């Protein structure tokens, strides 16, 4: 039976990973300091193979016994969070990654780093391939997240090359689904909260900027395939189906039956104009691609948000 540590285990994706790995027969340890995570995300899990450890991974990590896998997901991930916690975001990307890699080295574990499409910045190449180095403003407001993840990737590759640690790197594109925080600030939760509460939907710029939305269960399947593969270079995981932010706003109004209107506001600094993963590598190396339609994924997400907001 594999024994797996998930840092950031109380977060949106982390909590779905807990469920998935338990179903695969893993013993799972979730670690989180609850800066942005929530124990409610795994409160429904009742298993002797699962335990939670409240701990800040920027400090030394100690786990008794063997560890086979580490999934390093600890980090604020939404603009609201990393702009509110810029120092903590930089620390978890640097110190936290260093501590997680040190644990992987000590335990002989395979470690998967959760990186992000934000390492590509406001890309000049479209769609984004893993061999693209990015167009990032290191001193802009978003730099605290972008550079934290770029540094984390560099350190992960250094541990692979210098210490022979078995590492994997995933670059995650926009993901959505149940257990996203209501006041997350990202596109889908922001629009859903506004639509379900009858508020105007806030679209920044003219809404022509594009995103590619992947349902969380598809992402988790891809993460497991990468974790258990032999692929040592970064891999994009996301949905290659591209749409504008305005189109997503209109889709959410349609699916929720909301009377909300769309209001345009100024585009934030360094907001990427396009975002679409090239997933040829994931298809070839992992045999993976997303299978959940936008209608199915949004339907499940809308049901979750309705229950949380207590609306019919």
C-alpha positions, 0 to 999 in steps of 0.5 A, a space after each residue: 500500500 502506497 503512503 502519500 503526503 499531499 501538501 495543501 491538502 485542505 485546498 480545492 484540488 488537494 481535497 479531490 486528490 485525497 479522495 482519488 488516492 484513497 480510492 486507489 488504496 493509498 494511505 494519505 496524509 494531508 498537510 496544510 496551514 489553513 491560510 487558504 485551505 479549509 478542513 470542510 473540504 475533507 470533513 466528509 472523508 471517514 477513513 482509517 487510511 487518512 489523517 490531517 496534519 496542520 503544519 506550515 511547510 515553509 518550516 521543517 517537515 517531519 513525517 514518521 515512517 515511509 513516504 512513497 509519494 509527495 504531491 506539493 500543492 501548498 500555495 495560495 492560487 487565486 489572485 485575491 489570495 496571493 495579492 493579499 498574502 504576497 510574502 507567504 506566497 513567495 515563501 511557500 514557493 521557495 522555502 516550502 518547495 525546498 522543505 518538500 524536496 528535502 523530505 522527498 530526498 530523505 524518504 526516497 519518495 517521488 515528488 510532484 510539484 504543482 506548478 501553473 500556467 502562470 509561469 508562461 505569464 502573458 504569453 507571446 506564443 499560443 497555445 502554450 507549449 512546455 518548451 516556451 519560456 514565458 513572458 513574465 513581469 517579475 516585479 508586477 503584482 502577479 510576480 509574487 505567484 509567477 516567480 514563486 512557481 518558476 523558482 519552484 520549478 528550477 529548484 525541483 529540477 536542481 534536486 532531480 539533477 543534483 540529488 537524483 530525486 524522482 521529480 515530476 512537474 505539472 503546469 496546471 491550467 484553469 481548473 474548476 469544480 466543487 469545493 472552489 471557494 465562494 469568494 475565490 476571485 477566479 473566473 468561474 467562482 466569481 461569476 457563479 457567486 454573482 449570478 446566483 445572488 443576482 448581482 452583475 457579473 464583473 468582466 475585466 477589460 472587454 472580455 476578449 481575453 481567453 481561458 481554457 477551463 478543465 473540470 477537476 476530476 479530469 485534472 486529478 486523473 492526469 495528475 495521477 498518471 503523471 505521478 506514476 509515469 517516468 516523465 521528468 520534464 514539465 507537462 501541461 494539464 488543462 483543457 485545450 478548448 479555448 473560450 473568452 471570459 465574456 463567453 464564460 460569463 454568458 454561459 453561466 448566466 444561461 445555465 443558472 437562469 440568472 437575470 444578471 447583467 454583464 459589467 465591464 471593468 478595467 483590466 488588472 495589471 499583467 492579466 494574460 490576454 490568452 491562455 490555452 494549453 498545448 496538451 500533445 505531450 500529455 496525450 503522448 506520454 500519459 495517454 490523457 486528455 479531459 473528457 468532461 464537457 463544460 455543461 456537465 462540469 458547470 452543472 456539478 459546480 453550480 449545484 455545489 455553489 447553490 448548496 453553499 449559498 443556500 439558493 434554489 
